[in-house]
Amino acid sequence: MHNELTKNDIRMMQEELDHIRLDVMPGVIEEVKRTRAFGDLSENDEYKTAKREQNKYRSRMRYLEGMIKTARVIDDTSSENEVGLFDRVEIYIPEDDETETISVVTTVRCDPRKGLISMESPAGKSLLGRKTGDSITVQVNEHYSYTAVIRSITKGEDDGTAGLLEY
């Protein structure tokens, strides 16, 4: 499986990976060594905590390495009048008589609570490439869908402010 990521996604992941390798792991490894010296490992809570921390960072490193290795770089540009990645889109949902402002982002950046919707989500798929005034149908699952109207599009760019998923 290939992960669809922007160049900036990959850059941010590489920066995090480098930070963990160069800044975090030496201290974590030293803490494991220090707590190992306390004696009986079966009852050494400090050692167990240090090993859990080490395993957490190793797991995060494997995840980042895998994401970078399998990445398929995608273009995050779109024409001036259509919804693209990182654009702020105001939609009106007649069923709820509600207006929402969302941005369509790559999967590693999504945070629905902040209005950052994955491009692979039903709403993200429905919005990409559409224009102001277009009516879209978002098929949430086989039993539920809703209609929304695109009221406005504010062009955005990948400035790195939408962070990566935290571990």
N, C-alpha and C positions, 0 to 999 in steps of 0.2 A: 504494500500500500504506500502511496506517495502522499505526503502532506503538502497541501497547497499553502505556501508561505510567500510573503513578500521578502525582498532583499533586506528590509529593515527588521523583519521578524528574525531572520537568520542572524543578522548582526547582533541583535539583542540577546539571542540565545547563546551565541558564541561569547559575548561579553560575560554573561552569567556563568557559563561553563569555565571560562578563564578565571573569573573571580573565585569560584569554588575551588578549582585546582590550585591556584597560586596563593590565595589569601585565607581560605577557610580550612581546607583539608590539612595543611601542616599543623595547625593548632589542634584540630580534632585528633589527628594521629598522635600528637604529643600527649593529649589528655588520655587517650587509650593506654599509652605506655605508662604514664604516671599512675593511673588507677590500677593497672595490672600489678604494680609493685606493692599494692596494699595487702596482698596475700590471697587467701582462699577465694577463688573466683566464683564459687557456687553461692557465696553469701555476700558478695561484693557489689552492692547496689550502685556505687559510683562507676565501677567498671561496666556494668550492664547498661547504665545510662549513656556512658561514652560510646559504647559499641552501637547502641541504637542510633545515636547521633551520626556516627560514622556510616552506618548502613543507610540512613536517610539521605545523606549527601551523595553516597555512591549511587544510590538509586536515581537521584535527581540527575546526576552526571550521565548515567546510561540513557535516561529518557531524553535529555538534551542532545546527546550524541546521535541517538536514533532518529530524532526529529530532523536534525541537520543533515544526516546522511541520506535520508529518504525524501528530502524536500524537493518539491517541484516548484521552482520559482515562478510566481505569477505576476503579471503586470497589474499595478494598482491604479492605472490611469483610466479615465473614461471621458467621453465627450462632454462638453459644457452643459448640455441640457438633459443628461441621463444619470441615473443613480449608479454610482460606482463605490468602490471600497473607501471607507473613511468619510464619506459625505454624510452630512446631517440631513435627515429626511423628516419632514413633518407630514404625518398621515392622519386622516380623519376616518374614524370607524363609525359609520352611521348606526349600526346595531346598538352600540353603547353610547352614541352621541358624545364621543370622546376624541380628543386630539392627542397624539403622542409624537414625540420627537425621538428618533432613533438613528443610530449609525450602523451600517453594515461593515463588519470587520472580519478578519481571518479568525478561524476557530480558536487559535491559541490566545486571542485577545478578547473573546466574548465575555461579557458580564451584563446579563439582562437587567440587573438591578440598576445599572448605570446607563441603560439604553444602548449598550453595545451588543448588537445581534450578530450571531455567526452567519457567514455567507452560506453555510450549509444547512441552516435552519429553514423551516418552511417560509418564514417571513423574509429571510435574507434571499432565498432563491426567487421568491416572487418579486422582490424589489429591484434586484440588480438589472440594469439595462433599461429600466422603465423611466418615464418622463413625467414632469409636472402635469397634473390633470388626469393621468392614467388611473383607471380603476383596477385594482388587483384582487385576486382571490387567494387567500392563504389557506391551504389545505393542511390543517394541523394534524389530523389523523383521518382514518377512513370514515369516521362518524361526525367529524366537526370541521367546518371551515368558516371563514368570515371574509367579508369584503371590506376593503379600505380604499380611500382615494388619496393619491399623493398631492398634497397641497403645495409643498415647496421643497426645493433641494438647495442646500448650501454646500458648495464644493469644499471638501476637506482634503487633507493630505496626511500621509503617514509620518507624523512628527514624533512618534514614540511615546506620546502621552497616554495612549491606551496600552497599559502594560500587559505583559505576558501572564499566563495563569501562574499563580503562586503554588509552590509545593507545600 
